[in-house]
Amino acid sequence: MLALFGLIFGALLAILLRPTVPQDLSRYVAMAVVAAIDSALGGVRAHLERTFNDRVFVIAFVLNAAVAIFLVWIGDQLATGDALATGVVVVFGVRIFQNLAAVRRRVFGG
Amino acid sequence: MHRRASLALAGVFVVLGFLVVTSAQTTRVGLKAAEPRKAQLISLIQQRRSQVADLDQAVRQLRSDTVAAQHEATEQGQQDKEEARRVQQLSELAGTTALKGRGLVVKLSDSDKATSSVQNPGAYRIHDTDIQLVVNALFDAGAEAVSVNGSRLVATTPIRAAGGTIVVNFRPLTPPYTVNAIGADKNAFQKSDIVKRFGRWEKLFGLGFKVKAQTVTVPSYTGRVAISTAQPVGTGGSP
């Protein structure tokens, strides 16, 4: 419940503050969002599985986002185009669905 | 423990929500920023298109100008040709070109008789006045170009004597004297006084005088043709 309030609070904060990100960096922010969604769902899953460790969770959240951004940045530097960024998105996408499936199983049983 | 975990989760979700909205907003701002640029590009394209149309028009204009200029140049060429022909005619008249045509050759020579008459030795020689009279008669007979011993007669040519020597165009001549005259009619020339007189003198003093109708060549005048003092009087302003 608190998590849901946090989500809404963060969204409201962003709407009110209207932070702007330079166009060049918008791709990295998007990638961080994908990583963050994965981490959040992972956190929810761990919470439901009672294996939640707040330190691991926060570190994982920051680290996932950081590595995702780093990979995209490396991809840009190596001129692989969007290949590496696509790879990162795919990996996080798969993980998101896996975490979502685990949460679903935990909540609805199965 | 549970409470801390919830707080951490909530904190992460705050960040997550913040990031999502920020990213979405950034994308929207980027799209919005692209819009005036798009309009700018469209107006730029339209502007360039009208510029291209203007340039096309200019090219067409220049093409037609070129054609007109070529026409003009051709006409100019025609004028030049006419001008060249005029120059040719004038130079023929002025004597700066060699000419060829049917005419007369008059040969005059001093008498080969011994000058027995001491009282009038000049009667056995051809004088400058003889040449003058012959040339005048030739012109009277329709001569268009005349040369004496290869010296072309022009408007400023003097025929005079320096001592016993005949000088034409300031060039001393050596006898015999050959006068070439293009266009002179033999019959008309034969009727002239000087020819009649020479007929008598031929017998009296033994002066050589032969007239022959043939194709003759008159060389070009080699002296200076430029006139420095004389100026043409305006065509309408003759006194």
Chai-1 contact restraints between the chains, C-beta under 6 A:
chainA,res_idxA,chainB,res_idxB,connection_type,confidence,min_distance_angstrom,max_distance_angstrom,comment,restraint_id
A,L2,B,S6,contact,1.0,0.0,6.0,A-B,restraint_1
A,L2,B,A10,contact,1.0,0.0,6.0,A-B,restraint_2
A,A3,B,L9,contact,1.0,0.0,6.0,A-B,restraint_3
A,A3,B,A10,contact,1.0,0.0,6.0,A-B,restraint_4
A,A3,B,F13,contact,1.0,0.0,6.0,A-B,restraint_5
A,G6,B,A10,contact,1.0,0.0,6.0,A-B,restraint_6
A,G6,B,F13,contact,1.0,0.0,6.0,A-B,restraint_7
A,G6,B,V14,contact,1.0,0.0,6.0,A-B,restraint_8
A,L7,B,F13,contact,1.0,0.0,6.0,A-B,restraint_9
A,L7,B,G17,contact,1.0,0.0,6.0,A-B,restraint_10
A,F9,B,V14,contact,1.0,0.0,6.0,A-B,restraint_11
A,G10,B,V14,contact,1.0,0.0,6.0,A-B,restraint_12
A,G10,B,G17,contact,1.0,0.0,6.0,A-B,restraint_13
A,G10,B,F18,contact,1.0,0.0,6.0,A-B,restraint_14
A,A11,B,G17,contact,1.0,0.0,6.0,A-B,restraint_15
A,A11,B,V21,contact,1.0,0.0,6.0,A-B,restraint_16
A,L13,B,F18,contact,1.0,0.0,6.0,A-B,restraint_17
A,A14,B,F18,contact,1.0,0.0,6.0,A-B,restraint_18
A,A14,B,V21,contact,1.0,0.0,6.0,A-B,restraint_19
A,A14,B,T22,contact,1.0,0.0,6.0,A-B,restraint_20
A,I15,B,V21,contact,1.0,0.0,6.0,A-B,restraint_21
A,P19,B,T22,contact,1.0,0.0,6.0,A-B,restraint_22
A,V21,B,T26,contact,1.0,0.0,6.0,A-B,restraint_23
A,Q23,B,G30,contact,1.0,0.0,6.0,A-B,restraint_24
A,S26,B,T26,contact,1.0,0.0,6.0,A-B,restraint_25
A,V29,B,S23,contact,1.0,0.0,6.0,A-B,restraint_26
A,A30,B,S23,contact,1.0,0.0,6.0,A-B,restraint_27
A,A32,B,L19,contact,1.0,0.0,6.0,A-B,restraint_28
A,V33,B,L19,contact,1.0,0.0,6.0,A-B,restraint_29
A,V33,B,V20,contact,1.0,0.0,6.0,A-B,restraint_30
A,V33,B,S23,contact,1.0,0.0,6.0,A-B,restraint_31
A,A36,B,L16,contact,1.0,0.0,6.0,A-B,restraint_32
A,A36,B,L19,contact,1.0,0.0,6.0,A-B,restraint_33
A,A40,B,V12,contact,1.0,0.0,6.0,A-B,restraint_34
A,A40,B,F13,contact,1.0,0.0,6.0,A-B,restraint_35
A,A40,B,L16,contact,1.0,0.0,6.0,A-B,restraint_36
A,G43,B,L9,contact,1.0,0.0,6.0,A-B,restraint_37
A,F52,B,A5,contact,1.0,0.0,6.0,A-B,restraint_38
A,D54,B,R4,contact,1.0,0.0,6.0,A-B,restraint_39
A,D54,B,A5,contact,1.0,0.0,6.0,A-B,restraint_40
A,D54,B,A8,contact,1.0,0.0,6.0,A-B,restraint_41
A,F57,B,A8,contact,1.0,0.0,6.0,A-B,restraint_42
A,V58,B,A8,contact,1.0,0.0,6.0,A-B,restraint_43
A,F61,B,V12,contact,1.0,0.0,6.0,A-B,restraint_44
